Amino acid sequence: MYDLTGFQRDLLYVIAGKDEPHGLAIKEELEEYYEKEIHHGRLYPNLDTLVDKGLVEKGQRDRRTNFYSLTRRGRREIEARREWEEQYVDL
């Protein structure tokens, strides 16, 4: 996960927290968090990068709608990141 951007990491977290979200649902979650518009030209290439890295699977709900889910590797990466963060952030 060390080679991901913060945006890509946020994408992983949103996908982990939803049940097979489609791109628009992910976009809406991030827009709410970032308090600004997320353009498709930023969203989808980053989702494709996560798919290419084997962290996310992309499925097809219908001819126009894809959905995303974490792979086992994606879950392991999130778990490892959270363990690493806990070393430094003790709330």
All heavy atoms as an XYZ file, in Angstrom:
779
protein
N       0.824     -1.186      0.000
C       0.000      0.000      0.000
C       0.871      1.254      0.000
O       0.389      2.310     -0.329
C      -0.918     -0.020      1.214
C      -1.699      1.206      1.343
S      -3.423      1.244      1.744
C      -3.981     -0.323      2.106
N       2.125      1.117      0.336
C       3.036      2.250      0.395
C       3.174      2.960     -0.958
O       3.520      4.135     -1.010
C       4.426      1.809      0.864
C       5.082      0.845     -0.085
C       5.842      1.295     -1.157
C       4.912     -0.526      0.069
C       6.411      0.421     -2.049
C       5.487     -1.411     -0.824
C       6.230     -0.941     -1.872
O       6.787     -1.823     -2.756
N       2.890      2.262     -2.050
C       3.047      2.868     -3.367
C       1.758      3.491     -3.900
O       1.729      3.961     -5.028
C       3.598      1.853     -4.364
C       2.675      0.670     -4.575
O       1.835      0.391     -3.702
O       2.793      0.011     -5.617
N       0.711      3.539     -3.087
C      -0.545      4.160     -3.500
C      -0.556      5.630     -3.118
O       0.064      6.032     -2.142
C      -1.732      3.475     -2.821
C      -1.948      1.995     -3.090
C      -3.180      1.513     -2.346
C      -2.059      1.719     -4.571
N      -1.302      6.407     -3.877
C      -1.533      7.796     -3.484
C      -2.571      7.815     -2.366
O      -3.276      6.820     -2.132
C      -2.057      8.618     -4.676
O      -3.356      8.142     -5.034
C      -1.114      8.550     -5.869
N      -2.685      8.928     -1.690
C      -3.712      9.078     -0.662
C      -5.106      8.891     -1.254
O      -5.983      8.298     -0.630
N      -5.309      9.387     -2.466
C      -6.605      9.241     -3.128
C      -6.917      7.766     -3.389
O      -8.038      7.307     -3.148
C      -6.621     10.037     -4.437
C      -7.942     10.022     -5.150
C      -9.006     10.761     -4.656
C      -8.114      9.287     -6.310
C     -10.237     10.754     -5.315
C      -9.330      9.284     -6.975
C     -10.398     10.011     -6.477
N      -5.935      7.027     -3.850
C      -6.143      5.594     -4.102
C      -6.436      4.852     -2.799
O      -7.277      3.965     -2.759
C      -4.927      5.003     -4.805
C      -4.786      5.495     -6.224
C      -3.443      5.182     -6.834
O      -2.464      4.887     -6.147
N      -3.373      5.263     -8.168
N      -5.766      5.240     -1.727
C      -6.018      4.628     -0.427
C      -7.451      4.933      0.026
O      -8.152      4.061      0.530
C      -4.992      5.135      0.584
C      -4.910      4.331      1.832
C      -3.694      4.648      2.681
N      -3.364      6.059      2.762
C      -2.249      6.597      2.282
N      -1.338      5.867      1.683
N      -2.029      7.886      2.422
N      -7.892      6.165     -0.193
C      -9.264      6.522      0.156
C     -10.267      5.720     -0.673
O     -11.312      5.304     -0.166
C      -9.497      8.024     -0.038
C      -8.754      8.861      0.993
O      -8.301      8.310      2.020
O      -8.629     10.082      0.760
N      -9.950      5.496     -1.932
C     -10.813      4.650     -2.765
C     -10.947      3.255     -2.158
O     -12.046      2.706     -2.077
C     -10.258      4.533     -4.186
C     -10.399      5.738     -5.095
C      -9.582      5.539     -6.364
C     -11.852      5.992     -5.447
N      -9.827      2.690     -1.733
C      -9.858      1.362     -1.112
C     -10.750      1.348      0.114
O     -11.538      0.424      0.312
C      -8.456      0.919     -0.695
C      -7.572      0.256     -1.713
C      -6.246     -0.133     -1.071
C      -8.226     -0.956     -2.328
N     -10.619      2.370      0.954
C     -11.409      2.421      2.182
C     -12.904      2.527      1.878
O     -13.717      1.881      2.532
C     -10.962      3.582      3.066
C      -9.609      3.388      3.717
C      -8.954      4.446      4.300
C      -8.973      2.162      3.742
C      -7.714      4.298      4.909
C      -7.731      2.002      4.346
C      -7.109      3.068      4.923
O      -5.899      2.909      5.527
N     -13.262      3.346      0.891
C     -14.679      3.478      0.524
C     -15.204      2.146     -0.011
O     -16.287      1.701      0.380
C     -14.890      4.607     -0.513
C     -16.300      4.564     -1.081
C     -14.617      5.962      0.132
N     -14.450      1.496     -0.870
C     -14.877      0.205     -1.423
C     -15.028     -0.818     -0.305
O     -15.982     -1.601     -0.284
C     -13.898     -0.270     -2.512
C     -13.971      0.658     -3.723
C     -14.191     -1.719     -2.917
C     -12.844      0.477     -4.714
N     -14.104     -0.794      0.669
C     -14.177     -1.735      1.793
C     -15.426     -1.511      2.637
O     -15.981     -2.460      3.194
C     -12.934     -1.602      2.669
N     -15.891     -0.267      2.709
C     -17.025      0.059      3.559
C     -18.377     -0.077      2.902
O     -19.406      0.128      3.549
N     -18.410     -0.425      1.652
C     -19.664     -0.562      0.906
C     -19.783     -1.973      0.339
O     -18.803     -2.677      0.186
C     -19.709      0.442     -0.254
C     -19.653      1.891      0.152
C     -20.977      2.302      0.701
C     -21.018      3.773      1.030
N     -22.263      4.135      1.665
N     -20.997     -2.354      0.000
C     -21.242     -3.667     -0.593
C     -21.259     -3.538     -2.110
O     -22.254     -3.101     -2.694
C     -22.566     -4.233     -0.090
C     -22.833     -5.626     -0.603
O     -21.864     -6.375     -0.869
O     -24.016     -5.984     -0.750
N     -20.126     -3.857     -2.719
C     -19.965     -3.793     -4.176
C     -20.488     -2.475     -4.766
O     -21.397     -2.458     -5.588
C     -20.644     -4.985     -4.851
C     -20.004     -6.302     -4.495
C     -20.582     -7.494     -5.237
O     -21.709     -7.400     -5.781
O     -19.891     -8.514     -5.269
N     -19.887     -1.352     -4.352
C     -20.359     -0.067     -4.863
C     -20.024      0.124     -6.337
O     -19.040     -0.407     -6.834
C     -19.577      0.944     -4.012
C     -18.309      0.228     -3.683
C     -18.717     -1.217     -3.497
N     -20.868      0.875     -7.021
C     -20.574      1.259     -8.403
C     -19.808      2.567     -8.370
O     -19.683      3.225     -7.317
C     -21.858      1.353     -9.235
C     -22.921      2.223     -8.628
N     -22.928      3.584     -8.771
C     -23.992      1.904     -7.868
C     -23.960      4.081     -8.133
N     -24.634      3.087     -7.568
N     -19.256      2.948     -9.495
C     -18.389      4.108     -9.560
C     -19.026      5.387     -9.051
O     -18.401      6.163     -8.328
N     -20.287      5.612     -9.385
C     -20.964      6.832     -8.969
C     -21.131      6.882     -7.448
O     -20.978      7.939     -6.833
C     -22.319      6.957     -9.665
C     -23.078      8.258     -9.437
C     -22.241      9.469     -9.858
C     -24.404      8.235    -10.191
N     -21.405      5.749     -6.829
C     -21.535      5.703     -5.363
C     -20.196      6.019     -4.697
O     -20.146      6.744     -3.696
C     -22.048      4.334     -4.917
N     -19.122      5.506     -5.253
C     -17.784      5.796     -4.729
C     -17.491      7.280     -4.892
O     -17.013      7.942     -3.965
C     -16.721      4.944     -5.454
C     -16.950      3.459     -5.176
C     -15.317      5.369     -5.055
C     -16.168      2.529     -6.082
N     -17.801      7.812     -6.060
C     -17.583      9.227     -6.353
C     -18.336     10.101     -5.360
O     -17.780     11.059     -4.810
C     -18.041      9.511     -7.787
C     -17.910     10.943     -8.249
C     -18.409     11.040     -9.691
C     -18.289     12.418    -10.265
N     -19.226     13.387     -9.708
N     -19.590      9.781     -5.091
C     -20.401     10.576     -4.166
C     -19.831     10.545     -2.748
O     -19.808     11.573     -2.065
C     -21.846     10.076     -4.179
C     -22.568     10.411     -5.470
C     -23.914      9.720     -5.608
O     -24.256      8.858     -4.769
O     -24.624     10.037     -6.575
N     -19.365      9.390     -2.305
C     -18.767      9.283     -0.967
C     -17.527     10.171     -0.852
O     -17.347     10.876      0.142
C     -18.376      7.839     -0.661
C     -19.536      6.926     -0.376
C     -20.197      7.199      0.951
O     -19.504      7.566      1.931
O     -21.431      7.052      1.023
N     -16.683     10.118     -1.872
C     -15.457     10.915     -1.836
C     -15.739     12.408     -1.966
O     -15.064     13.222     -1.338
C     -14.486     10.448     -2.915
C     -13.852      9.094     -2.637
C     -13.001      8.656     -3.816
C     -13.022      9.132     -1.367
N     -16.733     12.763     -2.750
C     -17.092     14.176     -2.864
C     -17.581     14.723     -1.528
O     -17.266     15.859     -1.159
C     -18.148     14.377     -3.950
C     -17.595     14.264     -5.343
C     -18.626     14.387     -6.433
O     -19.836     14.183     -6.167
O     -18.218     14.676     -7.572
N     -18.309     13.916     -0.801
C     -18.772     14.332      0.522
C     -17.584     14.509      1.469
O     -17.503     15.489      2.210
C     -19.744     13.299      1.080
C     -20.365     13.713      2.396
C     -21.408     12.719      2.868
O     -22.141     12.164      2.030
O     -21.465     12.499      4.092
N     -16.643     13.585      1.420
C     -15.473     13.650      2.287
C     -14.556     14.816      1.912
O     -14.129     15.595      2.768
C     -14.703     12.331      2.235
C     -13.435     12.344      3.040
C     -13.476     12.383      4.430
C     -12.194     12.338      2.422
C     -12.308     12.409      5.178
C     -11.025     12.365      3.160
C     -11.088     12.401      4.535
O      -9.926     12.432      5.271
N     -14.245     14.951      0.629
C     -13.332     15.999      0.165
C     -14.000     17.364      0.053
O     -13.319     18.372     -0.117
C     -12.736     15.638     -1.198
C     -11.710     14.528     -1.169
C     -11.590     13.666     -2.242
C     -10.855     14.346     -0.096
C     -10.639     12.648     -2.246
C      -9.912     13.342     -0.087
C      -9.806     12.503     -1.162
O      -8.862     11.504     -1.159
N     -15.322     17.378      0.080
C     -16.095     18.612     -0.061
C     -15.796     19.343     -1.362
O     -15.715     20.566     -1.424
C     -15.876     19.541      1.142
C     -16.339     18.929      2.443
C     -16.154     19.836      3.645
O     -15.445     20.875      3.530
O     -16.702     19.500      4.699
N     -15.592     18.557     -2.411
C     -15.420     19.123     -3.755
C     -15.717     18.026     -4.776
O     -15.750     16.843     -4.447
C     -14.027     19.705     -3.959
C     -12.912     18.693     -3.955
C     -11.585     19.397     -4.210
C     -10.471     18.383     -4.372
N      -9.211     19.016     -4.715
N     -15.905     18.462     -6.012
C     -16.241     17.522     -7.079
C     -15.044     16.650     -7.441
O     -13.910     17.121     -7.523
C     -16.707     18.295     -8.316
C     -17.149     17.386     -9.444
C     -17.647     18.149    -10.653
O     -17.665     19.385    -10.629
O     -18.007     17.477    -11.631
N     -15.317     15.381     -7.629
C     -14.317     14.438     -8.121
C     -14.657     14.161     -9.584
O     -15.742     13.673     -9.885
C     -14.351     13.096     -7.326
C     -14.180     13.339     -5.827
C     -13.326     12.130     -7.879
C     -12.872     13.920     -5.405
N     -13.757     14.490    -10.466
C     -14.012     14.315    -11.896
C     -13.793     12.859    -12.314
O     -12.936     12.170    -11.758
C     -13.100     15.241    -12.711
C     -13.380     16.684    -12.455
N     -14.452     17.342    -13.003
C     -12.743     17.595    -11.678
C     -14.467     18.594    -12.595
N     -13.435     18.770    -11.781
N     -14.578     12.434    -13.276
C     -14.460     11.061    -13.787
C     -13.053     10.757    -14.261
O     -12.575      9.636    -14.125
C     -15.454     10.826    -14.926
C     -16.880     10.805    -14.465
N     -17.923     10.681    -15.327
C     -17.436     10.892    -13.243
C     -19.062     10.688    -14.664
N     -18.781     10.831    -13.390
N     -12.393     11.758    -14.825
C     -11.034     11.587    -15.324
C     -10.018     11.318    -14.224
O      -8.905     10.874    -14.502
N     -10.395     11.586    -13.006
C      -9.540     11.248    -11.860
C      -9.987      9.929    -11.237
O      -9.157      9.093    -10.859
C      -9.620     12.362    -10.821
C      -8.767     12.100     -9.598
C      -8.839     13.238     -8.609
N      -7.914     13.012     -7.510
C      -7.980     13.625     -6.359
N      -8.931     14.523     -6.139
N      -7.110     13.366     -5.412
N     -11.283      9.740    -11.122
C     -11.832      8.569    -10.434
C     -11.516      7.260    -11.145
O     -10.896      6.359    -10.564
C     -13.347      8.721    -10.282
C     -14.071      7.536     -9.645
C     -13.692      7.410     -8.180
C     -15.572      7.696     -9.803
N     -11.927      7.147    -12.384
C     -11.857      5.849    -13.061
C     -10.439      5.375    -13.374
O     -10.148      4.183    -13.210
C     -12.775      5.838    -14.283
C     -14.228      5.878    -13.847
C     -14.966      7.040    -13.891
C     -14.838      4.745    -13.305
C     -16.283      7.086    -13.444
C     -16.149      4.776    -12.858
C     -16.864      5.948    -12.933
O     -18.164      5.977    -12.463
N      -9.521      6.250    -13.772
C      -8.150      5.767    -13.949
C      -7.540      5.243    -12.637
O      -6.790      4.263    -12.636
C      -7.387      6.988    -14.462
C      -8.424      7.817    -15.120
C      -9.670      7.617    -14.294
N      -7.886      5.883    -11.513
C      -7.373      5.412    -10.229
C      -8.018      4.098     -9.814
O      -7.348      3.232     -9.240
C      -7.551      6.486     -9.156
C      -6.478      7.544     -9.239
O      -5.339      7.300     -8.875
N      -6.828      8.717     -9.752
N      -9.292      3.924    -10.104
C      -9.929      2.622     -9.854
C      -9.268      1.546    -10.712
O      -8.990      0.441    -10.219
C     -11.428      2.689    -10.150
C     -12.280      3.430     -9.120
C     -13.687      3.648     -9.658
C     -12.320      2.664     -7.799
N      -8.983      1.866    -11.965
C      -8.320      0.903    -12.847
C      -6.928      0.544    -12.329
O      -6.501     -0.608    -12.430
C      -8.232      1.442    -14.278
C      -9.585      1.463    -14.976
O     -10.510      0.741    -14.531
O      -9.717      2.204    -15.967
N      -6.233      1.509    -11.766
C      -4.914      1.236    -11.181
C      -5.030      0.237    -10.038
O      -4.224     -0.697     -9.932
C      -4.259      2.539    -10.681
O      -4.030      3.394    -11.808
C      -2.944      2.272     -9.965
N      -6.047      0.406     -9.197
C      -6.251     -0.532     -8.086
C      -6.591     -1.926     -8.588
O      -6.160     -2.924     -8.004
C      -7.344     -0.013     -7.150
C      -7.028      1.302     -6.442
C      -8.233      1.762     -5.624
C      -5.794      1.174     -5.562
N      -7.334     -1.993     -9.678
C      -7.642     -3.290    -10.301
C      -6.348     -3.897    -10.842
O      -6.059     -5.081    -10.597
C      -8.694     -3.124    -11.424
C      -8.831     -4.407    -12.228
C     -10.049     -2.708    -10.831
N      -5.554     -3.111    -11.544
C      -4.299     -3.598    -12.119
C      -3.328     -4.092    -11.050
O      -2.556     -5.020    -11.280
C      -3.620     -2.512    -12.951
C      -4.391     -2.162    -14.213
O      -5.275     -2.946    -14.627
O      -4.120     -1.078    -14.781
N      -3.353     -3.473     -9.882
C      -2.467     -3.873     -8.785
C      -2.996     -5.088     -8.020
O      -2.348     -5.571     -7.100
C      -2.260     -2.702     -7.821
C      -1.415     -1.589     -8.382
C      -1.235     -0.481     -7.356
C      -0.319      0.601     -7.860
N       1.082      0.204     -7.873
N      -4.196     -5.550     -8.377
C      -4.755     -6.729     -7.725
C      -5.376     -6.451     -6.370
O      -5.619     -7.381     -5.588
N      -5.688     -5.186     -6.083
C      -6.290     -4.825     -4.802
C      -7.810     -4.778     -4.861
O      -8.484     -4.922     -3.841
C      -5.760     -3.466     -4.342
C      -4.241     -3.373     -4.169
C      -3.821     -1.936     -3.938
C      -3.794     -4.273     -3.037
N      -8.333     -4.586     -6.062
C      -9.771     -4.434     -6.287
C     -10.163     -5.269     -7.494
O      -9.408     -5.394     -8.449
C     -10.112     -2.936     -6.536
C     -11.543     -2.753     -7.010
C      -9.852     -2.118     -5.283
N     -11.357     -5.847     -7.413
C     -11.947     -6.534     -8.572
C     -13.052     -5.659     -9.142
O     -13.780     -5.010     -8.394
C     -12.551     -7.872     -8.152
C     -11.536     -8.912     -7.788
C     -12.179    -10.224     -7.376
O     -13.369    -10.219     -6.988
O     -11.483    -11.236     -7.432
N     -13.152     -5.663    -10.451
C     -14.198     -4.914    -11.140
C     -15.138     -5.909    -11.788
O     -14.711     -6.788    -12.528
C     -13.568     -3.990    -12.191
C     -14.561     -3.160    -12.965
C     -13.853     -2.018    -13.684
C     -13.627     -2.298    -15.139
N     -13.084     -1.135    -15.862
N     -16.416     -5.766    -11.479
C     -17.432     -6.622    -12.089
C     -18.416     -5.775    -12.861
O     -18.392     -4.550    -12.794
N     -19.283     -6.441    -13.574
C     -20.260     -5.717    -14.383
C     -21.663     -6.052    -13.904
O     -22.075     -7.218    -13.894
C     -20.099     -6.095    -15.859
C     -20.800     -5.158    -16.785
C     -20.387     -5.395    -18.232
O     -19.882     -6.449    -18.587
N     -20.630     -4.408    -19.059
N     -22.381     -5.026    -13.463
C     -23.752     -5.197    -12.990
C     -24.715     -5.245    -14.183
O     -25.640     -6.033    -14.202
C     -24.106     -4.055    -12.041
C     -25.427     -4.232    -11.360
C     -25.541     -3.432    -10.080
N     -24.697     -4.018     -9.051
C     -23.923     -3.325     -8.218
N     -23.886     -2.023     -8.293
N     -23.200     -3.925     -7.321
N     -24.508     -4.375    -15.137
C     -25.255     -4.384    -16.391
C     -24.354     -3.774    -17.461
O     -23.186     -3.535    -17.201
C     -26.604     -3.651    -16.259
C     -26.470     -2.202    -15.820
O     -25.564     -1.499    -16.307
O     -27.281     -1.769    -14.978
N     -24.879     -3.507    -18.614
C     -24.034     -3.042    -19.725
C     -23.358     -1.704    -19.451
O     -22.332     -1.394    -20.037
C     -24.863     -2.937    -20.999
C     -25.424     -4.286    -21.422
C     -26.218     -4.171    -22.660
N     -25.285     -4.289    -23.785
C     -25.606     -4.084    -25.027
N     -26.831     -3.736    -25.357
N     -24.711     -4.217    -25.977
N     -23.935     -0.920    -18.535
C     -23.395      0.419    -18.286
C     -22.796      0.595    -16.900
O     -22.163      1.602    -16.635
C     -24.505      1.453    -18.457
C     -25.009      1.548    -19.876
C     -26.005      2.644    -20.010
N     -25.514      3.846    -19.309
C     -26.124      4.994    -19.284
N     -27.260      5.148    -19.898
N     -25.629      6.017    -18.634
N     -23.009     -0.362    -16.026
C     -22.626     -0.160    -14.628
C     -21.645     -1.223    -14.157
O     -21.954     -2.415    -14.187
C     -23.874     -0.184    -13.719
O     -24.838      0.740    -14.221
C     -23.516      0.165    -12.288
N     -20.488     -0.775    -13.709
C     -19.509     -1.665    -13.095
C     -19.612     -1.549    -11.582
O     -20.049     -0.522    -11.060
C     -18.091     -1.276    -13.514
C     -17.851     -1.505    -14.982
O     -18.318     -2.466    -15.561
N     -17.121     -0.600    -15.603
N     -19.211     -2.592    -10.888
C     -19.121     -2.515     -9.436
C     -17.718     -2.940     -9.023
O     -16.992     -3.557     -9.797
C     -20.189     -3.384     -8.754
C     -20.035     -4.860     -8.987
C     -19.217     -5.624     -8.170
C     -20.715     -5.489    -10.018
C     -19.062     -6.992     -8.382
C     -20.575     -6.851    -10.235
C     -19.752     -7.595     -9.418
N     -17.361     -2.596     -7.816
C     -16.004     -2.825     -7.324
C     -16.057     -3.525     -5.968
O     -16.942     -3.259     -5.158
C     -15.259     -1.486     -7.200
C     -15.143     -0.791     -8.523
C     -16.143      0.063     -8.981
C     -14.055     -1.017     -9.352
C     -16.054      0.684    -10.219
C     -13.953     -0.395    -10.590
C     -14.958      0.443    -11.015
O     -14.857      1.046    -12.256
N     -15.115     -4.411     -5.742
C     -14.989     -5.077     -4.449
C     -13.511     -5.333     -4.178
O     -12.699     -5.445     -5.101
C     -15.775     -6.394     -4.436
O     -15.302     -7.269     -5.432
N     -13.185     -5.418     -2.890
C     -11.794     -5.681     -2.519
C     -11.442     -7.130     -2.784
O     -12.270     -8.025     -2.605
C     -11.571     -5.410     -1.033
C     -11.602     -3.969     -0.555
C     -11.237     -3.916      0.917
C     -10.670     -3.096     -1.353
N     -10.227     -7.355     -3.157
C      -9.695     -8.714     -3.248
C      -9.154     -9.081     -1.861
O      -9.067     -8.236     -0.962
C      -8.542     -8.784     -4.268
O      -7.490     -7.924     -3.815
C      -8.998     -8.375     -5.664
N      -8.765    -10.323     -1.695
C      -8.127    -10.721     -0.428
C      -6.884     -9.891     -0.182
O      -6.610     -9.467      0.931
C      -7.760    -12.201     -0.463
C      -8.930    -13.103     -0.298
C      -8.471    -14.538     -0.178
N      -9.635    -15.397     -0.200
C      -9.623    -16.634     -0.583
N      -8.492    -17.187     -0.995
N     -10.720    -17.366     -0.562
N      -6.135     -9.692     -1.245
C      -4.919     -8.876     -1.120
C      -5.264     -7.451     -0.683
O      -4.574     -6.862      0.149
C      -4.154     -8.854     -2.439
C      -2.905     -8.018     -2.347
C      -2.060     -8.091     -3.582
N      -0.977     -7.126     -3.432
C      -0.508     -6.393     -4.404
N      -0.980     -6.523     -5.623
N       0.450     -5.538     -4.182
N      -6.330     -6.892     -1.230
C      -6.757     -5.551     -0.846
C      -7.100     -5.478      0.636
O      -6.720     -4.532      1.328
N      -7.791     -6.487      1.134
C      -8.130     -6.520      2.565
C      -6.874     -6.644      3.424
O      -6.749     -5.970      4.441
C      -9.076     -7.678      2.859
C     -10.457     -7.449      2.323
C     -11.483     -8.379      2.955
N     -12.762     -8.183      2.311
C     -13.564     -7.157      2.517
N     -13.201     -6.208      3.363
N     -14.712     -7.038      1.887
N      -5.955     -7.499      3.001
C      -4.699     -7.650      3.752
C      -3.920     -6.344      3.783
O      -3.339     -5.984      4.810
C      -3.836     -8.756      3.139
C      -4.285    -10.157      3.471
C      -3.226    -11.193      3.124
N      -2.640    -11.035      1.813
C      -3.045    -11.663      0.707
N      -4.048    -12.519      0.755
N      -2.440    -11.455     -0.439
N      -3.908     -5.644      2.669
C      -3.185     -4.370      2.603
C      -3.802     -3.333      3.549
O      -3.074     -2.597      4.216
C      -3.166     -3.830      1.175
C      -2.334     -4.660      0.221
C      -0.840     -4.525      0.452
O      -0.400     -3.486      0.970
O      -0.114     -5.470      0.109
N      -5.124     -3.288      3.604
C      -5.781     -2.358      4.527
C      -5.464     -2.743      5.971
O      -5.157     -1.881      6.804
C      -7.307     -2.315      4.284
C      -7.603     -1.563      2.987
C      -8.018     -1.648      5.464
C      -9.067     -1.559      2.599
N      -5.533     -4.027      6.276
C      -5.222     -4.476      7.633
C      -3.789     -4.120      8.017
O      -3.536     -3.632      9.123
C      -5.446     -5.986      7.759
C      -6.901     -6.376      7.728
C      -7.112     -7.879      7.579
O      -6.127     -8.650      7.579
O      -8.287     -8.282      7.454
N      -2.857     -4.351      7.104
C      -1.451     -4.030      7.377
C      -1.275     -2.524      7.565
O      -0.529     -2.091      8.453
C      -0.560     -4.532      6.240
N      -1.950     -1.723      6.787
C      -1.855     -0.261      6.912
C      -2.391      0.189      8.269
O      -1.795      1.026      8.939
C      -2.625      0.402      5.768
C      -2.762      1.899      5.865
C      -1.425      2.594      5.720
N      -1.565      4.015      5.942
C      -0.808      4.911      5.371
N       0.150      4.561      4.540
N      -0.988      6.188      5.622
N      -3.515     -0.387      8.674
C      -4.108      0.011      9.959
C      -3.208     -0.392     11.119
O      -3.074      0.352     12.089
C      -5.501     -0.568     10.081
C      -6.449      0.115      9.067
C      -7.832     -0.346      9.192
N      -8.345      0.129     10.478
C      -9.577      0.523     10.672
N     -10.418      0.523      9.674
N      -9.990      0.914     11.854
N      -2.585     -1.545     11.037
C      -1.638     -1.954     12.082
C      -0.458     -0.995     12.135
O      -0.002     -0.615     13.213
C      -1.151     -3.379     11.830
C      -2.197     -4.431     12.097
C      -1.751     -5.824     11.690
O      -0.554     -6.018     11.372
O      -2.612     -6.724     11.679
N       0.034     -0.598     10.979
C       1.150      0.349     10.909
C       0.739      1.693     11.522
O       1.486      2.277     12.306
C       1.586      0.513      9.461
C       2.737      1.452      9.288
C       4.061      1.197      9.484
C       2.652      2.832      8.881
N       4.806      2.311      9.223
C       3.962      3.324      8.848
C       1.604      3.664      8.534
C       4.261      4.636      8.500
C       1.886      4.970      8.167
C       3.201      5.439      8.149
N      -0.464      2.176     11.165
C      -0.941      3.451     11.702
C      -1.066      3.415     13.215
O      -0.764      4.400     13.896
C      -2.303      3.806     11.093
C      -2.232      4.212      9.643
C      -3.611      4.387      9.007
O      -4.629      3.965      9.629
O      -3.674      4.931      7.912
N      -1.504      2.281     13.770
C      -1.690      2.157     15.208
C      -0.381      2.317     15.983
O      -0.403      2.694     17.156
C      -2.353      0.830     15.556
C      -3.821      0.791     15.197
C      -4.466     -0.557     15.444
O      -3.777     -1.501     15.911
O      -5.659     -0.687     15.160
N       0.733      2.064     15.344
C       2.026      2.277     15.984
C       2.282      3.754     16.277
O       3.015      4.097     17.201
C       3.166      1.797     15.092
C       3.198      0.329     14.838
C       4.348      0.006     13.894
O       5.488      0.404     14.125
N       4.045     -0.712     12.824
N       1.673      4.617     15.475
C       1.957      6.042     15.547
C       0.785      6.881     16.034
O       0.999      7.978     16.534
C       2.410      6.545     14.176
C       3.594      5.776     13.674
C       3.451      4.776     12.711
C       4.857      6.004     14.179
C       4.539      4.051     12.266
C       5.958      5.274     13.749
C       5.777      4.304     12.798
O       6.863      3.586     12.367
N      -0.411      6.380     15.855
C      -1.598      7.127     16.238
C      -2.318      6.351     17.330
O      -2.885      5.286     17.065
C      -2.546      7.341     15.024
C      -3.771      8.127     15.434
C      -1.812      8.026     13.892
N      -2.272      6.888     18.513
C      -2.931      6.235     19.645
C      -4.007      7.165     20.169
O      -3.729      8.114     20.902
C      -1.904      5.926     20.730
C      -2.505      5.163     21.887
O      -3.537      4.491     21.705
O      -1.936      5.258     22.992
N      -5.226      6.927     19.758
C      -6.345      7.799     20.167
C      -7.140      7.171     21.274
O      -7.409      6.075     21.370
C      -7.253      8.104     18.975
C      -6.573      8.802     17.806
C      -7.549      8.959     16.657
C      -6.077     10.173     18.228
